[in-house]
Amino acid sequence: MAHMLSMPALQLRHPVVLFVLMEADDRTLHPLAPRCIFYSRSLGTSLHPVRVAAINFLNPAPLMWDFEHPPLSSALAQRYQLHYTLPALCADELLAGRADLGLIPIASLTPELAIVPGCTIASFDRVRSIQLIVKSPHRLETVRTVAADNASRSSRAYVEILFRNFLHTEPQFLTAPADPIAMLHQADAALLIGDPALLALESRQQIEEAVGPCQWFDVAHEWHTRTGLPWVAAVWAVRPEALSVSHLTTAQITDDLIGSRDHGLAHIDDLVREWTPRIAISSATIHHYLSVNIRYTLTPDCIRTIQLFRRYAAESGILPPLPTLRFL
C-alpha cells in the first residue's frame, strides 16, 4: 500500500483460525493442526481484502506456497483472506458471494465466473491420481456398473465422457466410499480419485489378490490418448464484480498467483518434506507427482481442453452448457 494506516494497538495483530474440512476427494484432505494467519493490520471493510476459497490438498500445494510460507505470506495476508474448503464448495461460495476468488474444478465453471490466466492443475499424460480399475473378465467396453467416489464432479464427468463419447456405452454409476476392494465387489469397475488412487497403485497386488485380475486405466492418459490434449482439473476463478471494491488490480492478483506458483515449484523438495508425514505415500512418489504428473501452467492447449470437455459434457447431458469461457 502507498501509506500505513494508523491502527489501535489491539488491532495490529490478531489471529484468524481456519478450519479444514476432511473428505476423500480427488484432492484428499488430511488432518492438520488448526492454522492461524496473523494479519499485520486490521481487515476492516475499508480495505476490502480479496476473500479466497482455497483447497488444502496435495496437488495444489505449489500454487499456495507464498500464501502459506514466509517471506511473502505476511504481505499476502494483508491483501487476501483465506478460507480452506472443499473443491465442490469453492464455486458455490463464489456464486453465493461468500468468496471472491477460488480454485475450482472446471466442471464448476459458470458464465458468471472468470478464469484467472496463468495457473491451473493439469497433466500432460498420466496423472496417477485418477484411476479407473476394471475387474476381470470385463474390458472398458463391457463395463456396466462403476462404483465411484462422487466427491469430484470433474473426475466423474471425465469418466462419463470416456464411456459415452468414446466407447458409446452408458454404465450405471454407484456412489461408494473410496475402498477399492469393496467397490470392486459391488461393481464391474471402481473410480478412485486423489490420494486413494495413489495408495491403490502402491497396493495393487493386495487389491488384485482380493478381487482377482484387474485392468488399471489412468483417466488423464485415456483423455490425452483420445484427444491429444492435456487433462485439466481446476483453475483459479474470480467474480469480476468483486474486484471493483477490492484494493487489488487484475494485474496484481494475476502476478500474486503466478508468483506463488513459481515459488512453489522452486520448493518442491520442501513440499515433499511437509507432505510426507501427512499421507501414507513415499516421498519419491510425492516428488514425482508434484514435479512430473501435475503441471501448473494454463497453456493454450489447456484452454482447448476446458472448451472440449465442457462441450462433450453438455452434449451428453452431464453438465450444463458453457458456450464461451470468460477470462479476467
LOMI-84682 format. One record per residue (C-alpha): x, y, z. Coordinates in pm, whole numbers, plus 50000, padded with zeros to 5 digits. Last residue first. Layout:
REM LOMI-84682
{site {X Y Z}},
...
REM end
This chain:
REM LOMI-84682
{site {48984 48803 48382}},
{site {48877 48538 48136}},
{site {48528 48415 48041}},
{site {48498 48085 47860}},
{site {48224 48058 47600}},
{site {47927 47830 47536}},
{site {47916 47675 47885}},
{site {47633 47424 47858}},
{site {47511 47244 48171}},
{site {47697 46926 48271}},
{site {47647 46553 48201}},
{site {47379 46599 47935}},
{site {47591 46422 47673}},
{site {47625 46730 47452}},
{site {47697 46942 47760}},
{site {47977 46715 47884}},
{site {48133 46697 47537}},
{site {48125 47075 47503}},
{site {48256 47129 47856}},
{site {48548 46893 47799}},
{site {48624 47047 47459}},
{site {48636 47403 47596}},
{site {48837 47303 47902}},
{site {49079 47105 47686}},
{site {49125 47397 47447}},
{site {49220 47612 47745}},
{site {49476 47351 47849}},
{site {49614 47354 47494}},
{site {49655 47732 47516}},
{site {49862 47678 47832}},
{site {49748 47726 48192}},
{site {50069 47643 48376}},
{site {50061 47411 48680}},
{site {50151 47064 48559}},
{site {50093 46752 48768}},
{site {50247 46411 48692}},
{site {50607 46533 48672}},
{site {50706 46765 48959}},
{site {50422 46724 49207}},
{site {50358 46353 49143}},
{site {50725 46265 49107}},
{site {50804 46427 49441}},
{site {50505 46263 49611}},
{site {50604 45923 49475}},
{site {50965 45966 49592}},
{site {50845 46077 49936}},
{site {50654 45752 49969}},
{site {50279 45760 50022}},
{site {50099 45715 50353}},
{site {49994 46079 50374}},
{site {50065 46362 50618}},
{site {50425 46280 50718}},
{site {50537 46300 50352}},
{site {50357 46630 50293}},
{site {50597 46880 50451}},
{site {50917 46709 50333}},
{site {50776 46679 49981}},
{site {50679 47046 49991}},
{site {51035 47141 50081}},
{site {51171 46935 49792}},
{site {50920 47100 49556}},
{site {51042 47447 49658}},
{site {51109 47607 49317}},
{site {50768 47487 49201}},
{site {50615 47667 49498}},
{site {50799 47989 49412}},
{site {50662 47975 49058}},
{site {50310 47903 49180}},
{site {50316 48187 49433}},
{site {50444 48425 49166}},
{site {50169 48319 48927}},
{site {49902 48381 49191}},
{site {50044 48717 49302}},
{site {50101 48833 48943}},
{site {49741 48753 48845}},
{site {49603 48931 49150}},
{site {49831 49228 49086}},
{site {49737 49252 48719}},
{site {49365 49249 48794}},
{site {49413 49529 49044}},
{site {49385 49495 49418}},
{site {49215 49736 49660}},
{site {48893 49548 49611}},
{site {48551 49705 49560}},
{site {48553 49676 49180}},
{site {48732 49344 49208}},
{site {48418 49173 49337}},
{site {48243 49240 49007}},
{site {48487 49007 48834}},
{site {48384 48706 49047}},
{site {48705 48507 49025}},
{site {48830 48170 48904}},
{site {49163 47992 48962}},
{site {49164 47676 48755}},
{site {49097 47307 48810}},
{site {49128 46954 48669}},
{site {49279 46971 48321}},
{site {49387 46667 48118}},
{site {49622 46763 47837}},
{site {49516 46735 47472}},
{site {49578 46475 47203}},
{site {49207 46394 47222}},
{site {49183 46015 47256}},
{site {49524 45940 47407}},
{site {49512 46251 47628}},
{site {49173 46154 47774}},
{site {49286 45794 47840}},
{site {49610 45923 47994}},
{site {49415 46154 48226}},
{site {49190 45862 48323}},
{site {49479 45635 48417}},
{site {49334 45290 48347}},
{site {49409 44983 48556}},
{site {49298 44644 48429}},
{site {49216 44395 48700}},
{site {49298 44037 48799}},
{site {49108 43898 49101}},
{site {48919 44071 49382}},
{site {49129 44011 49696}},
{site {49464 43918 49541}},
{site {49406 44201 49294}},
{site {49382 44453 49576}},
{site {49689 44317 49755}},
{site {49899 44335 49437}},
{site {49783 44689 49352}},
{site {49871 44833 49691}},
{site {50103 45110 49563}},
{site {49857 45194 49288}},
{site {49577 45191 49545}},
{site {49757 45450 49755}},
{site {49779 45693 49464}},
{site {49411 45636 49384}},
{site {49310 45682 49750}},
{site {49521 46002 49745}},
{site {49313 46162 49477}},
{site {49049 45976 49283}},
{site {48937 45615 49261}},
{site {48677 45506 49006}},
{site {48590 45139 49050}},
{site {48477 44895 48783}},
{site {48243 44600 48738}},
{site {48057 44684 49058}},
{site {47977 44556 49409}},
{site {48291 44358 49498}},
{site {48500 44608 49305}},
{site {48390 44889 49534}},
{site {48463 44687 49850}},
{site {48815 44614 49730}},
{site {48876 44969 49607}},
{site {48759 45143 49927}},
{site {48684 45507 49838}},
{site {48332 45511 49982}},
{site {48060 45440 49724}},
{site {47825 45621 49487}},
{site {47710 45395 49205}},
{site {47740 45495 48840}},
{site {47545 45296 48579}},
{site {47726 45229 48254}},
{site {47636 45426 47942}},
{site {47823 45295 47637}},
{site {47942 45472 47321}},
{site {48311 45399 47391}},
{site {48438 45748 47303}},
{site {48155 45989 47378}},
{site {47955 45797 47637}},
{site {48219 45593 47818}},
{site {48506 45840 47821}},
{site {48265 46130 47872}},
{site {48132 45958 48185}},
{site {48489 45913 48304}},
{site {48573 46281 48252}},
{site {48248 46377 48424}},
{site {48340 46163 48726}},
{site {48672 46339 48755}},
{site {48518 46685 48711}},
{site {48229 46644 48955}},
{site {48451 46532 49239}},
{site {48301 46395 49561}},
{site {48118 46111 49385}},
{site {48355 45838 49499}},
{site {48271 45596 49225}},
{site {48147 45240 49182}},
{site {48105 45183 48808}},
{site {47847 44942 48663}},
{site {47804 44811 48307}},
{site {48165 44771 48193}},
{site {48181 44578 47865}},
{site {48375 44832 47653}},
{site {48630 44903 47926}},
{site {48703 44531 47949}},
{site {48537 44290 48189}},
{site {48667 43945 48286}},
{site {48825 44080 48503}},
{site {48768 44389 48718}},
{site {48819 44735 48570}},
{site {49004 44992 48782}},
{site {48959 45354 48675}},
{site {49237 45553 48841}},
{site {49254 45928 48888}},
{site {49557 46024 49099}},
{site {49819 45879 48864}},
{site {49819 46193 48640}},
{site {49947 46029 48324}},
{site {49967 46249 48013}},
{site {50009 46627 48005}},
{site {49855 46672 48348}},
{site {49664 46972 48482}},
{site {49607 47194 48784}},
{site {49598 47550 48654}},
{site {49773 47884 48668}},
{site {49839 48169 48426}},
{site {49514 48344 48343}},
{site {49242 48399 48608}},
{site {48924 48236 48477}},
{site {48612 48449 48506}},
{site {48292 48338 48680}},
{site {47938 48441 48585}},
{site {47926 48217 48276}},
{site {47976 47913 48503}},
{site {48278 47697 48583}},
{site {48202 47405 48816}},
{site {48315 47124 48583}},
{site {48649 47304 48556}},
{site {48703 47229 48924}},
{site {48758 47543 49134}},
{site {49048 47730 49293}},
{site {48863 48030 49431}},
{site {48848 48409 49427}},
{site {48578 48646 49556}},
{site {48422 48434 49828}},
{site {48089 48439 50014}},
{site {47915 48595 49713}},
{site {47687 48294 49656}},
{site {47848 48227 49317}},
{site {48196 48229 49466}},
{site {48099 48015 49764}},
{site {47929 47761 49539}},
{site {48235 47755 49313}},
{site {48459 47671 49608}},
{site {48218 47413 49750}},
{site {48298 47131 49506}},
{site {48668 47180 49573}},
{site {48631 47151 49952}},
{site {48715 47438 50190}},
{site {49004 47638 50323}},
{site {48937 48009 50383}},
{site {49199 48268 50304}},
{site {49158 48645 50337}},
{site {49383 48816 50087}},
{site {49562 49152 50063}},
{site {49723 49195 50403}},
{site {49781 48820 50432}},
{site {49972 48843 50104}},
{site {50236 49061 50271}},
{site {50267 48822 50566}},
{site {50286 48513 50342}},
{site {50564 48666 50132}},
{site {50870 48569 50341}},
{site {50740 48332 50453}},
{site {50519 48033 50372}},
{site {50144 47964 50343}},
{site {50020 48220 50091}},
{site {50351 48214 49903}},
{site {50331 47836 49851}},
{site {49961 47801 49763}},
{site {50006 47706 49396}},
{site {50273 47451 49489}},
{site {50028 47277 49727}},
{site {49755 47243 49463}},
{site {49834 46870 49423}},
{site {49845 46773 49788}},
{site {49525 46920 49921}},
{site {49442 47225 50133}},
{site {49197 47391 49894}},
{site {49134 47765 49886}},
{site {48824 47986 49881}},
{site {48986 48330 49877}},
{site {48826 48652 50003}},
{site {49001 48951 49844}},
{site {49054 49207 50116}},
{site {48813 49502 50115}},
{site {49044 49754 50283}},
{site {48773 49986 50420}},
{site {48572 49686 50538}},
{site {48820 49625 50814}},
{site {49092 49367 50790}},
{site {49301 49530 51061}},
{site {49671 49535 51001}},
{site {49957 49290 51047}},
{site {49733 48991 50984}},
{site {49823 48669 51155}},
{site {49713 48351 50979}},
{site {49630 48074 51220}},
{site {49609 47708 51126}},
{site {49436 47444 51332}},
{site {49660 47133 51323}},
{site {49623 46927 51012}},
{site {49416 46623 50932}},
{site {49437 46527 50563}},
{site {49225 46635 50268}},
{site {49203 46428 49952}},
{site {49246 46615 49623}},
{site {49031 46382 49418}},
{site {48813 46367 49722}},
{site {48805 46180 50046}},
{site {48667 46427 50295}},
{site {48803 46637 50583}},
{site {48715 47002 50636}},
{site {48998 47239 50733}},
{site {48919 47505 50994}},
{site {49095 47839 50951}},
{site {49153 48042 51266}},
{site {49206 48416 51215}},
{site {49467 48551 51452}},
{site {49502 48915 51551}},
{site {49793 49152 51506}},
{site {49792 49536 51494}},
{site {49432 49570 51607}},
{site {49494 49583 51980}},
{site {49746 49861 51932}},
{site {49491 50091 51769}},
{site {49555 50140 51397}},
{site {49701 50427 51196}},
{site {49704 50329 50832}},
{site {50035 50300 50651}},
{site {50076 50459 50309}},
{site {50115 50357 49941}},
{site {50000 50000 50000}},
REM end
